[in-house]
Amino acid sequence: MTDPTLTLYSFWRSTAAYRVRVAARLKHLAIDERFIDLDAGEQHDDAFQRMNPMAAVPALIVESGDNARQTLTESLAIIEYLDTLVPESPLVPEDPIARAKARAIAQTTAADIHPLIVPRIGTYLKDNAGMDDDAWLAWRRHWIETGLAGIERQLAHDEARQTYFGGETITIADICVTAIVVIARVIGIRIDGLPIIEAAVTRCESLTAFADSAPMRQPGAPEG
Ligand SMILES: N[C@@H](CCC(=O)N[C@@H](CS)C(=O)NCC(=O)O)C(=O)O
């Protein structure tokens, strides 16, 4: 079976797209990236919403040799699909306990922290709750810091954490936590005082797959 052709719809500053970009690079899978300008509202265009009716990136188009074409959405589901394409060095650990813990950390970032800081929430709060730009930044800082502090406490209580986070083998937990920290930095929020998370992020960012996926290195990112 020939490898499918992969086209990723993404945005330079997107946390969720960063997760998929890193995973594809860790798996040495070639992806053609198309950028959807979230600041310009392109996620609401009809053509894009036919791919993802939730009006959000990422969306991954998978084309296989028999001309079958599928659209995948939700970054964690996409990462698990990429993991099945290249099963070596699984991003979702095989050991059941490590797998459950890696998924738990990944979901805490993807399902608990991230949904509170996406553009559509900011637009709603500004339009309906009188929030200004400073308050929106403070809101995002609060939920990112609170969420990551909780993850740090959870990790600190687990001596076996390196089977699923911050160890030699990169997992979805490493990818998702690094994604939040990296994007927080882009919007002016630095994470300090969380040594387990900071060490893992430093290690991840030293790897080519993460470095090449950095938001500021993507098309559409501001220069300088
Ligand atoms: N749970 C989704 C989140 C997708 C999502 O919300 N992506 C953001 C960018 S990180 C987006 O496209 N937001 C558009 C908006 O808020 O209008 C996933 O993990 O893929």
The ligand as an SDF file (V2000), in Angstrom:
LIG
                    3D

 20 19  0  0  0  0  0  0  0  0999 V2000
  -10.2150   20.4990   19.7960 N   0  0  0  0  0  0  0  0  0  0  0  0
   -9.7440   21.0020   18.5400 C   0  0  0  0  0  0  0  0  0  0  0  0
   -9.5070   22.4890   18.6580 C   0  0  0  0  0  0  0  0  0  0  0  0
   -9.4760   23.1730   17.3160 C   0  0  0  0  0  0  0  0  0  0  0  0
   -9.3990   24.6880   17.5010 C   0  0  0  0  0  0  0  0  0  0  0  0
  -10.1890   25.2880   18.2420 O   0  0  0  0  0  0  0  0  0  0  0  0
   -8.4350   25.3160   16.8040 N   0  0  0  0  0  0  0  0  0  0  0  0
   -8.2830   26.7440   16.9140 C   0  0  0  0  0  0  0  0  0  0  0  0
   -6.8430   27.1600   16.6630 C   0  0  0  0  0  0  0  0  0  0  0  0
   -5.7430   26.4970   17.8580 S   0  0  0  0  0  0  0  0  0  0  0  0
   -9.1350   27.4190   15.8560 C   0  0  0  0  0  0  0  0  0  0  0  0
   -9.0670   27.0790   14.7030 O   0  0  0  0  0  0  0  0  0  0  0  0
   -9.9400   28.3830   16.2880 N   0  0  0  0  0  0  0  0  0  0  0  0
  -10.7600   29.1390   15.4060 C   0  0  0  0  0  0  0  0  0  0  0  0
  -11.6110   30.1150   16.1880 C   0  0  0  0  0  0  0  0  0  0  0  0
  -11.5800   30.0850   17.4130 O   0  0  0  0  0  0  0  0  0  0  0  0
  -12.3240   30.8830   15.5360 O   0  0  0  0  0  0  0  0  0  0  0  0
   -8.4640   20.2520   18.1350 C   0  0  0  0  0  0  0  0  0  0  0  0
   -7.7450   19.7910   19.0280 O   0  0  0  0  0  0  0  0  0  0  0  0
   -8.1910   20.1140   16.9370 O   0  0  0  0  0  0  0  0  0  0  0  0
  1  2  1  0
  2  3  1  0
  2 18  1  0
  3  4  1  0
  4  5  1  0
  5  6  2  0
  5  7  1  0
  7  8  1  0
  8  9  1  0
  8 11  1  0
  9 10  1  0
 11 12  2  0
 11 13  1  0
 13 14  1  0
 14 15  1  0
 15 16  2  0
 15 17  1  0
 18 19  2  0
 18 20  1  0
M  END
$$$$
